Amino acid sequence: MSLTFITSAPLGRGRERSGQFTATHPDAVSLSFTSTTTRLPRPVRPDAHLRMTLDERAATTSFPASTAPTPPEALFTPYDRSEFDRYVQNTYVRYPMTLVAGKGSTVWDDHGRAYVDCVAGIATCSLGHADARLLRAVTDQLSRLHHVSNLYYTREQGELAKWIVTRSCADRVFFCNSGAEANEAALKLARKYAHVTLQLDMPYVVTANASFHGRTLATITATGQPKYHRHFEPLMPGFLYTPYNDAAALEELVQKIHAGEVSAPPDAGRVGLAAILLEALQGEGGVRPGDREFFATARRLCDETGALLILDEVQVGVGRTGRMFGFQNLDVEPDVFTLAKGLGGGIPIGAMAACAPYAEVLGPGEHASTFGGNPLACRAGLTVLQALEHDGVLQNVQARGAQLRTALQALVSRYPEQVKEARGWGLIQGLELVQPHAPQLVRYAIEEGVLLVPAGPTVVRFVPPLTITEKELGEALQAAERALSRLTHASSDA
C-alpha cells in the first residue's frame, strides 16, 4: 500500500527583529528587547510532501486484537532480596516484590502472581512487555550492529531523526540516553543561544513550580520542587520559577527579568530571558494538564523577547496523551522539545529536537553523547513510532483513555470522602486523594493485583502500556476500586 503524506501543521517559526545586537551564528537573527516581533512564514521544506497529520494516519490503521499472555513458569523461583540490598545503592524506596517476567500489560513476580501493569516502567514501555515487533527489531539489530561511535554515520539514527522531523515542527534532532540528558542538551542550547544571539551575560530560564525535568544538577535546578534541591546546593544559577497555569504571574516574572528586578550578581552584566521550559502536562507534579492561555502566553513572551520556548515531552510525548506529542493538545508550537521514556519502548533513549535556526546553535564538540543515537536504541525507537502510526496504537490510547477517564470520574462520585478529583489526558491520568494517602493506596493496589505509581503524596497515577486492552484496563480499574475501598475502611477505622 502506498501513502501520500501531507500536513496541516505549521512547518516552523521565524522571527524578524530590529536592534543593535547581531548574532554571530550564520542562521541566527538580529533582535532587540525593545522592538516588536514579526512572525515570518518559513519556506516550504523539501520534506513537506512526507508529512501527514495524525488524524489522516489514524484513519488508515486499526489496532490488532491482543493475545492472552502465558506465564513463564520456569522463572517463578523466589529471589532473596537481601543480596540486592547488599550490593545496590539505596536510591529508591522499593516495594517488597520482585518482578521476573512480563507479557503485554501483565507482569509476574517471583512467586508467579500476575499484576496488570499500569506503571509501564513509569510511562516507558509503550508497547507493553515482550512485544513481538520490538523483540524482532532489537534482536535483528543486535545481531548485526548495536553500537558504534557517533564519529560515523548510521542508518538507524538518520531514519529515526527523519521520522521525528517529518512529523513535528522540528528541523533536526540530537540523541542521548534519557529525559534528563535531553533536557540538559536543551538547556545548553538555550544558554549558548542566549550568550551568542541575545548577547546576554546573565541568561535566565523560567520553569514552573511543581515541575520535574530530571535528576542531574542542572535539571534538578530546573525542577520546581524544593524537595529535590535539598543537600545539592549550591544549585545552578540562572533559574526562576513561576506558578503553573498562571499566565499573569508568568508575564509579571518575565517583565521583572527584563527590568532588572530579579536577584542577580552585582557584576551580572546584561540580564534577560533565555528560555521558558514547561511540561504540557506535569506528570511528577501531580498529573496536571496545561492551560491553553498559559501556554499561549509563554509562546507570546518568547516571541516578544527572543527567548526559546522549550517543552519537556519526556513523559507525555510519543502518543501517551492520544496525540503524538503532548503539546498538540494545547495548540502551541515550541522552538525546542525533548523526548525520552516511551520513545524506546523500554530501551534507553532520549532526544532533543529543535526548529531552525535553533537546531544549528550547537556545533561539533559543544555537546555529545557516547551512547546517544546508537543503532540499537534508534531501531527500537523507530519500531515504537511505526507501531503508533501504522498499528492503531494511537486510536487505542484515545479509546482506553476515554474508558479510564469515565471510570476514574465514577470513583470520584462513589468515594467523595477519599477522592477529590480525576484528571489527565489519554493514558496518563491521575486520581487526587483528599488526604496524602497515595503511597498506601498504591500498596493496597499491589495486593489487589494492579501496579500504580504515586505522583506526590496525594495523587495516584495510571500510565499503562499504550497497547493495554479494554479487558485489561477494566480489570485494573476493578482492582484499583477494591484498593480504594480498603483505604476507605482503613481510614474509618483509624
N, C-alpha and C positions, 0 to 999 in steps of 0.2 A: 504494500500500500504506500503510495506517495502522499506527502503532506506539503502544502504550501504554507509557510509560516508568515504571519503578518502581526502587526501590533497596533493597539490603540493607546499604549502607554507612552509617556514622554520619553524622548531619547536622551535627554540630558539637560544641562543648565549652562548658561553663560552669563557673564557679568560685564557691564561697561561702566567704568568708574573714572571720574576725573580726579586729579590731585597730583601731589608732588612726589609721591613715593612710587618708584618704578621697580618692578620685580626683576630680579636677576635671572630667574628661571625662564627659559625660552618660551614656555607655553603659559606662563602666568600673566596676570592682568595688572594694570595700574589702578590704584584706588586711594581714596582718602576717606576718613571717617566723617567728614562734614558734608560730603557730597551725597547725591541720591544714586540709587542703584537702578539700572535699567536691565531688565531680564531679556536676554537675547536668544533667539532660536538658534539651536546648534545645527550645523549642516547635517543632512541625512547621511548616516553612516553606511559604509559599504556592506555591512552585515544586516541592514534593516530588513531585507527580504527573509531573513531567518527567524524573525520574531513572530511570536504567536501568543495571543492573550490566554490567560488561564482558563477563561470560560470556553474559548474555542477548543483548547486541548481537552478539557473535561468532557465536551460533547462527543469526542471521538473515542472515549475509553470506557471500560467497565471494570468493576472490581471483582476478582475471582473469588469463588467460594473457598472458605477456609477448611482445612482438613484437621481432624481432631489429633492432638499431639499424643505420642506414645511415650510413656515413662521409660527412661533408660535405667532399668533396674540394677544393672551391674554397678552403677555409680552410688547406690544407696548404702554407703558404708559410713557409719558415724565418724566424724572428724574431731580430733582432740584440739580444741581451740586454744589450749594453753600454749601450744607450740607457736601459733600465730602471735599470741600476745607476747611471747618471749622475744620474738625476733623482728616484729613490725613496729615501727614507731607509732605512738598513741596519738595520732592527729584526728581521729574520728571517734565519735561515740557510736559504737556498733550495736545492732540488735543481736540477741543471743541465738543466732541461727546461721547455718552455713548452706549456701546455695551451691548446687553441684551441676545442674542442667537446666536447659530451657528450650522451649519449642513454641513458636508463635507468641502468644501473650501469656503463656504459662511457664512458671519456673518451679523447680523441685528442690527441697532441701535434702540434707544427707540422710534423713530418715524416710524419704520417699513421699513426703507430704507435698501436695501441689498447691500453688497460690496463683491467683490471677495477678499479673504484674501491672500495676497502674503507676509504676515509677519509671520503668524502662531505662534504667541507668541514669535517672533524672533527665528525662526528655531526650535521650540519646539513641536508644535502639528503635529507630524509626520503623523498620520493617519487622520488628519483633526479634525473637531469638531463633537461631539456626535457619534463617530464611534461605530457601534454595537458591534464589537469584544471587544473593550476596555471597553465599558459600561457593557457588560455581565461579563467580568473578574473582574472588580473593584467592581461591585455590589455583585457578589458572594463572593469575598474575604472580603469585608466589613461586610457581613452578618455572617461571622464565626470567623475571626481573622485578625484585621487590624494592630495591633501594640503590640509587646511585647519587652522586653529588649533584648539586644544582649548578655545577660548572658545565654541565652538559644538558642538552635538550632531551626531554622525554615526551612521548606522545600523550601519555595519560594526563599529565599536568596541563598540557595545552588544550586537550579536549574538555577537561573539567572547567578550566577558565573560560573557554568559549561558551560552554553551556550557561554559566552564571552571567556572563556579559550579555549574551543574546536574549536573555530573559529578564533583564533588570536595567536599571539606569546606569550601571557601572560601565567603565571602559576597559579597565584592567584589574587583575586580581593578584594579590600576594598570598601565598600559602604558608601555613605554620602548623602547629600541633594541637592547639586548644583555643578556647574562647579568651582566656587571659592573654595569651600571646597575640591573638588577633587584635584585641583592644590595645595592647602595648604598641603594636605596629601603627594603629590608627592615631594614637597619642603622639608617637614620634613624628608621624607625617604632619600632624597639626602643629607641633612645635616648630618644625623646620619651616613650614609654610608661614607661620606667624613671624618668625625671625626674618626670613628672606623676602617674602612678598608683602606682608603687612608692616614690615620694618618695626616690629615690637621688640623691646628689650625685656619686658616682663609680660609674657602672654598668659592669659587665664583661660582655663577650661571650666565651664559651668556644668555640673551634673545635678541630679535630683536627690533629695532626701529619700531614704529607703531604697536607693538603687543598689545594684550589685554588678560589678564589672570584672571581678577576678581576684586572685589571691597574691599576685606579685606586688611589689612595693608601690609601683605607680597605679596599678588597678585597684588596690585596696584604698589608696588615697582617693581615687575617683569614686569609689563606692561610698555612697552617702549614709553609712551606718557606723556610728562611732564604736560599736562593739567590735568591729573588725580592725579598728585602728589601735586598740589598747595594746601596749607593750611594743609597738613597732614604730614609735616616734624616734626621731623626727620624720614626719611624713614628707612626701614630695611637695615642694612649693608649687603654687600656681593653680590650685583647685578651689572652687567656691561651690556652694550648694544652694539649691532653691527648692521650695515645696513642689512636689509632683502635681501636675494638672492645675497649677495656679498660674495662669497666663500673666496676670497683673504683677505678681511677685517676680516672675522671670524678667519681665520688661524693666521693672524697677532695678533689679540687680545689674542688668546689662548697662543701664543708664549710669549707675554708680561706678561701674568699672571704667567707663569712658570719661566720666567726670573726675576720675582720680579719687573717688571717695571710698575706696576699699583699702584695707590694710596692705601696705606693700613696703619693702625695704626702702630706706631713705635714698639709696643710690639706684633705685629700680630702673630709672630711665623712662622710656616711653611705655606706658601701660595700656593694655587693650585686650579685647576678647579674641581668643584664638579659635575656640570651638565650643559648641554646646553638644554634650554627649548624653543621649537618652535611650531608654528602652521603650519600645512601642507598647509593651505590657511588662510591668515589673513582676518577675517571677519570684525570686527570693524575697522580694519586698512585700509579698502578700497577694500575689496574683491580682494586680491592679491594672486594668486596661487603661491605655492612654486616652486623653480627651482631645478631640479634633481641634478645638480652639487653642489649646495649649501647644499642640504641635504646629499648627499654622502660625502661631506667634513666634515659636522658635525658628521656623523657616524664614519668616519675615525679618526677624532680628539678625539672622545670619546674612541675609541678602543686604541689609542696610549697613552692616558693619564690615563685611568682607570675611566674616568668620565662617568656619565649616560646621555644617550640621552632620554629626556622626550618630548613627543609630546602631545600637547594640542589638543584633538579631540572634545572639548566641543561643538563647533558649526558645525564642518564638519564631525563628526563621525555619526554612525548609519544610513548609507545609503544616507546621504544628497548629496554626490557628485556622486552617482551612483555606488559607491563601498561601502562595509560595513564600511570600515574605510578610512578616507581621506588619510592617509599615503600610502595606497596601490596604489594611483595614482603616487607616487614618487619612488616606489620600494625600500623603506627603512624600516628597522625594528627597532623599538625603544626598549629601556630597560624598559621604563615605559610609559604608555599613560593614558589619562584621558577622561572620557565621562560624559555627562550630557544632558541638553536641550532635544533633540529628543528622548533620551533613554526611558523616561517615557511617551512620547506622550502627555505631559502637566501635568503629575503628577510629583511633585518634586523628583528628584533622581540624584545622581552623583556617579561616580565610578572611582577608581584609580586602574589600572591593571598593574602588574609588572611581568617581566620574572624572572626565577630563575637565580642566588641566591638572587636577589634583593627583591623578594617577601617575603623573610624571615627577612629582615632588621628590620622592626618594630615589636616589641613584645608586649605582654599583658601590658596594662597600658601606653604605649607610644603614642598611638593615639586611638581615639574613636569617636563615634557619637551617641547621644541618639536616634535620629530618623533614622539614616542611616541603610539601608538594611531592613526596616520594611516590613512585608509581603505584605501590600497594594501596596507600590511603586514597589517592586520587581515583583509582579504579573503583574502590568502594564508594566514594562519593558520587561518581558518575552513575553507578548502579542504583544507588538510592534515588537520585534525582530522576533517572529514567523511569523507575518504578512509580514515583509520584506522578509523573507526566503521562505515562502510557498504560499503567495497570489500574487506573481508577482509584489510587490511594487517596488523592485529594477529595474526591467525592465521598469516600468512606469517612474521612475526617469530618466533613460537613454533616453527614448523616449521624455519625456517632456523637459528634459534638452537640447536635440538637437533642439526641437521646439523653446525653449526660446532663445538659442544661435543664431539661424538663424534670429529670429525676432529682437533681440537687435542689431545684426550686420547691419540689414536693417535700423534701426533707426540711426545708426552712419552714414550711407551713405546718408540718407534723411535729416538729421539735422546736417550737419558738423559745423554750426556756434554755435550749442549748445552742441553737444555730441562729446567727444574726443575718447572714447574707450569703448568697451564692453568686459567683462572678467569674468571668473569663471568656476566652474565645476558643472555638474548636475543641481540640483535645489538650488544652491547658486551662483547667478550671479549678477554682478553689472554693472551699466551704469555710466561711469565717465563723468561729465559735464566739459565744458571748464571753466565756472565760478562757484563760490561757491553758486549755486542756488538749491542744493539738498533739503533743507527744503521747499522752495517754490514749487518745483516740487511735493513733497510729498503731500502738501496741495491741489494743483490742482488735483492730482490723487484721493484724497479722494472725492473731489467734482464730479469727473467723475466716481466714483464707484469702485475704486480699492485701497486696502491698501498696501502701500510700506513703506520701512524704510530706513532712511539715514545711510550711513557708512562713516561719516565725512562730511564736508561741500560741497564736490564736487561729491560724489558717492551716487547713489540710489540703494538699494539692493532689489533683488527679492528672497525671501525664502518661497515659498508657501508650503502647506502640500505636502508630498511625494505622496499623492493619487490624486492630482489635475488632472482633465481630460483634454483632448485636447481642448474641447469646452470651459471649464472654463478658461484655460490658454489663449486661443485665445481672450476671452472677456476681460481678464485682460490686455493683450497687446494692444488691441484696446483702452481701457480706458487710458492706460499709454501714448499712442501716442497722444490722444486728450489733455492730460495734457501737454505733451511736446510742442504741437502746441500752446497752450495757453501761455506757458513760452516764446516761440519764439516771439509771438506777443507782450507780455508784455515787453520783452527786447527791441524790436524795437521801442516801443512807449516811452520808458524811455528817 
